[in-house]
Amino acid sequence: MKQIFLVLFLSFFFTSCYTTRGLASRITSQPVVLTKTLLTGLYENNIPDDPENSLWNDLCLHHSKKVHDPSEGNQVFLEYTDEKEIKVELYQNNQLLDSMILSGKPTDNYFVIRKGSHFFTLILITSTVSKKTILGNDANADLLLAQGISSNTMFLESDVGDEGETITATYMRLGDTRPN
């Protein structure tokens, strides 16, 4: 019985998680070497001609209570504060609206955020949710973002539900300093 659960766990765990390399392969631009000074900067919150998405809300994947309407905030300041943390601030015309701290770690040329994943087993039912975001910069210092979100439910060894989504975006860099 323990062997069945071990096989089930291992097969399910390794098939439902996003890898940094897998997410990076979905980004069309090549990242430059990750440094604190390059990642720290002011970025646009919205992509022109895409009013439904925003950088702030993409980063709120890991803090769902911080989501704002995409029309709120026109700038996002990222500050790579230490080796395992990024401070994110949302601004509207130089007025601070909200802030949050994202924990992660540098891997390859990206800062990897993997908060919010969980694994749950109840007798014969297994459920996992995996959330992962990678952030980097391209040669123009614009922000590269890729996210993977997956949700799987299994009954014994059969998939009952399997959902997955990958999001990629490039947000233009507006400057190097925090708004006044």
BELCOR-V152455 format. One record per pair of residues at least 6 apart in sequence whose ideal C-beta (glycine too) atoms are under 8 Angstrom apart, sorted by the first residue. I is the first residue (numbers start at 1). J is the second residue. Records with the same first field share a line. If there is no record, write none. Layout:
BEGIN
I = J, J
END
This chain:
BEGIN
5 = 121
8 = 126, 154, 156, 157
9 = 121, 126
11 = 157
12 = 126, 128, 152, 154
13 = 119, 128
15 = 152
16 = 128, 130, 150, 152
17 = 117, 130, 132, 150
18 = 130, 132, 148, 150, 166
20 = 107, 108, 110, 112, 132, 134
21 = 108
22 = 148
23 = 132, 134, 146, 147, 148, 166
24 = 31, 108, 109, 110, 134, 136, 146
26 = 146, 166, 168
27 = 136, 144, 146, 168
28 = 168
29 = 138, 139, 142, 144, 170
30 = 138, 139
31 = 109, 110, 136, 137, 138, 144
32 = 38, 109, 136, 137, 138, 139
33 = 109
34 = 106, 108, 109, 110, 111, 136, 137
36 = 80
38 = 137, 141
39 = 78, 80, 86, 111, 135, 136, 137, 143
40 = 78, 79, 80, 176
41 = 77, 78, 141, 143, 173, 174, 175, 176
42 = 75, 76, 77, 173, 174, 175, 176, 177, 178, 179
43 = 55, 75, 76, 77, 78, 142, 143, 171, 172, 173, 174
44 = 55, 74, 75, 76, 171, 172, 174
45 = 54, 55, 56, 70, 73, 74, 75, 76, 90, 171
46 = 53, 54, 55, 70, 74
47 = 53, 169, 170, 171
51 = 70, 71
52 = 70
53 = 70, 169
54 = 68, 70, 73
55 = 76, 143, 145, 169, 171
56 = 66, 68, 73, 76, 88, 90, 98
57 = 67, 68, 70
58 = 133, 145, 147, 167, 169
59 = 76, 88, 100, 102, 113, 133
60 = 66, 67, 68, 100
61 = 116, 131, 133, 147, 149
62 = 102, 113, 115, 116, 131, 133
63 = 100, 102
66 = 98, 100
68 = 90, 97, 98
72 = 90, 92, 97
73 = 90, 91, 92, 97, 98
74 = 91, 92, 93
75 = 90, 91, 92, 94, 174, 179
76 = 88, 89, 90, 91, 171
77 = 88, 89, 91, 178, 179
78 = 86, 87, 88, 135, 143
79 = 86, 87, 88, 89, 178
80 = 86, 111
81 = 87
83 = 105, 106
84 = 103, 104, 105
85 = 101, 102, 103, 104
86 = 101, 102, 104, 111, 113, 135
87 = 99, 100, 101, 102
88 = 99, 100, 101, 102
89 = 96, 98, 99, 178
90 = 96, 97, 98, 99
91 = 97, 179
94 = 179, 180
96 = 179
102 = 113, 115
103 = 113, 115
104 = 111, 112, 113, 114, 115, 133
105 = 111, 112
106 = 112
107 = 134
109 = 136
110 = 134, 135, 136, 144
111 = 134, 135, 136
112 = 132, 133, 134
113 = 132, 133, 134, 135
114 = 131, 132, 133
115 = 131
116 = 129, 131
117 = 128, 129, 130, 131, 132
118 = 128, 129
119 = 126, 127, 128
120 = 126, 127, 128
121 = 127
124 = 155, 156
125 = 153, 154, 155, 160
126 = 152, 153, 154
127 = 151, 152, 153, 154
128 = 150, 151, 152
129 = 149, 150, 151
130 = 148, 149, 150, 151
131 = 147, 148, 149
132 = 147, 148
133 = 145, 146, 147
134 = 144, 145, 146, 147
135 = 143, 144, 145
136 = 143, 144
137 = 143, 144, 173
138 = 144, 170
140 = 173
141 = 173
142 = 170, 171, 172, 173
143 = 170, 171, 172, 173
144 = 168, 170
145 = 167, 168, 169, 170, 171
146 = 166, 167, 168
147 = 166, 167, 168
148 = 164, 165, 166
149 = 164, 165, 166, 167
150 = 162, 163, 164, 165
151 = 161, 162, 163, 164
152 = 159, 161, 162, 163
153 = 159, 160, 161, 162
154 = 160
END
